[in-house]
Amino acid sequence: MVKIRKMRRGEADSLGVVMYSAIHEGARLYTVAQRTAWLPTPNSGAAWAKRLEAQTVWVALSDTSPVGFITLAKGGYIDFAYVHGRAQGQGVFSTLLAALQDEARASALPRLWTHASLMAEPAFAAHGFHVTERETVTRADQMLARAKMKKVLT
């Protein structure tokens, strides 16, 4: 069972490792070249910490180690939603999203939206998000498909 809490100062680098693991060790619907172009090394450092600190970040812990995180930026945008490769398929995403949605509803946000990777799209869809647009983005020399998705909150 995971515990959910808000991100603590100094934790950004460990969340960069979670993101890297999710992309490189989790479900693989992108080629090795695409995953390497997307995130060649774990995010770390001051700029990464500043980006996370500008958002509300929930962290999923197994024992004391982060195994997932999700962020809420202005306008109801879910900027990051990642689960460590070894923790995927165990309900971590659902638990993180529930915490985010509770706060979004309490803040009277009318909707949530995200750019979901091919791996994340089914998880978001299972929680009531629907595709509003299909996109392809370029990272380094690689093309990556993704979906813009939204959910109206009631």
C-alpha positions as CSV (number, residue, x, y, z in Angstrom):
1,M,0.0,0.0,0.0
2,V,1.3,3.5,-0.9
3,K,1.1,6.6,1.2
4,I,0.4,9.9,-0.6
5,R,1.7,13.3,0.6
6,K,2.8,16.6,-0.9
7,M,6.3,17.0,-2.2
8,R,8.9,18.2,0.3
9,R,11.8,20.6,-0.4
10,G,14.9,18.7,-1.7
11,E,12.9,15.9,-3.2
12,A,12.9,16.9,-6.8
13,D,15.9,14.9,-7.9
14,S,14.4,11.7,-6.6
15,L,11.2,12.4,-8.6
16,G,13.4,12.9,-11.6
17,V,14.6,9.3,-11.1
18,V,10.9,8.1,-10.8
19,M,10.1,9.8,-14.1
20,Y,13.2,8.3,-15.8
21,S,12.2,4.8,-14.6
22,A,8.6,5.2,-15.8
23,I,9.8,6.1,-19.3
24,H,12.7,3.6,-19.6
25,E,11.7,0.7,-17.4
26,G,7.9,0.8,-17.5
27,A,5.5,-0.1,-20.2
28,R,7.3,0.4,-23.5
29,L,5.1,1.8,-26.3
30,Y,7.9,3.9,-27.7
31,T,11.2,2.7,-29.2
32,V,14.5,2.9,-27.3
33,A,15.4,5.9,-29.5
34,Q,12.2,7.7,-28.7
35,R,12.5,7.1,-25.0
36,T,16.1,8.3,-25.0
37,A,15.1,11.5,-26.9
38,W,12.2,12.1,-24.5
39,L,14.4,11.9,-21.4
40,P,18.1,10.9,-21.9
41,T,18.9,11.2,-18.2
42,P,16.9,11.8,-15.0
43,N,15.8,15.4,-14.5
44,S,17.7,17.0,-11.6
45,G,19.1,20.3,-10.4
46,A,17.8,23.8,-9.6
47,A,15.7,24.3,-12.8
48,W,13.9,21.0,-12.4
49,A,13.2,21.7,-8.7
50,K,11.9,25.2,-9.6
51,R,9.6,23.8,-12.2
52,L,8.1,21.3,-9.7
53,E,7.9,23.9,-6.9
54,A,5.8,26.1,-9.1
55,Q,3.1,23.4,-9.1
56,T,1.2,21.3,-6.5
57,V,3.0,18.0,-6.4
58,W,1.7,14.8,-4.8
59,V,4.2,12.0,-4.1
60,A,3.4,8.3,-3.7
61,L,5.6,6.5,-1.2
62,S,6.3,2.8,-0.8
63,D,7.9,2.5,2.6
64,T,10.0,5.8,2.5
65,S,10.9,5.8,-1.2
66,P,9.0,7.7,-3.9
67,V,7.4,5.4,-6.4
68,G,5.2,8.0,-8.2
69,F,4.2,11.6,-8.5
70,I,1.6,13.8,-10.1
71,T,1.5,17.6,-10.5
72,L,-1.2,20.2,-10.9
73,A,-0.3,23.5,-12.6
74,K,-2.4,26.5,-13.2
75,G,-5.6,26.1,-15.2
76,G,-6.1,22.5,-14.1
77,Y,-3.1,21.3,-16.2
78,I,-1.6,17.9,-15.1
79,D,2.0,18.5,-16.2
80,F,3.6,15.3,-14.8
81,A,2.1,11.9,-13.9
82,Y,4.7,9.2,-13.5
83,V,4.9,5.8,-11.7
84,H,8.2,4.0,-11.2
85,G,8.6,1.0,-13.5
86,R,8.6,-1.4,-10.6
87,A,5.3,0.1,-9.2
88,Q,3.2,0.2,-12.3
89,G,0.0,-1.7,-12.4
90,Q,-0.4,-1.5,-8.6
91,G,-2.9,1.3,-8.3
92,V,-0.4,4.1,-7.7
93,F,-1.6,6.3,-10.5
94,S,-5.2,5.9,-9.4
95,T,-4.3,6.9,-5.8
96,L,-2.3,9.9,-7.0
97,L,-5.0,11.1,-9.3
98,A,-7.7,10.8,-6.6
99,A,-5.7,13.1,-4.3
100,L,-5.2,15.6,-7.1
101,Q,-8.9,15.5,-8.1
102,D,-10.0,16.0,-4.5
103,E,-8.0,19.2,-4.3
104,A,-9.1,20.3,-7.7
105,R,-12.8,20.0,-6.8
106,A,-12.2,21.7,-3.5
107,S,-10.6,24.6,-5.4
108,A,-13.6,24.6,-7.8
109,L,-11.6,23.9,-10.9
110,P,-14.0,23.3,-13.7
111,R,-11.8,20.8,-15.6
112,L,-8.5,19.0,-15.7
113,W,-6.4,18.5,-18.8
114,T,-3.1,16.9,-19.8
115,H,-0.9,15.8,-22.6
116,A,-0.8,12.0,-22.1
117,S,1.8,9.7,-23.5
118,L,0.7,6.5,-25.2
119,M,1.5,4.7,-21.9
120,A,-0.5,7.1,-19.8
121,E,-3.6,7.5,-22.1
122,P,-5.3,4.3,-21.0
123,A,-4.9,5.2,-17.3
124,F,-6.4,8.7,-17.8
125,A,-9.2,7.3,-19.9
126,A,-10.1,4.8,-17.2
127,H,-10.6,7.8,-14.9
128,G,-13.0,9.7,-17.2
129,F,-10.6,11.7,-19.3
130,H,-11.3,11.8,-23.0
131,V,-9.1,12.6,-26.0
132,T,-9.6,16.0,-27.5
133,E,-6.7,16.0,-29.9
134,R,-4.0,13.7,-31.1
135,E,-0.6,15.2,-31.5
136,T,3.0,14.4,-32.5
137,V,5.8,16.2,-30.8
138,T,9.5,16.2,-31.8
139,R,12.2,15.5,-29.2
140,A,15.7,15.5,-30.5
141,D,15.3,13.7,-33.8
142,Q,12.4,11.5,-32.7
143,M,8.6,11.9,-33.2
144,L,6.5,11.0,-30.3
145,A,2.7,10.5,-30.4
146,R,0.6,11.7,-27.5
147,A,-3.0,12.8,-26.8
148,K,-4.4,16.0,-25.4
149,M,-7.0,14.8,-22.9
150,K,-9.5,16.5,-20.6
151,K,-12.0,15.8,-17.9
152,V,-14.8,18.0,-16.7
153,L,-15.2,18.0,-13.0
154,T,-18.6,18.0,-11.4
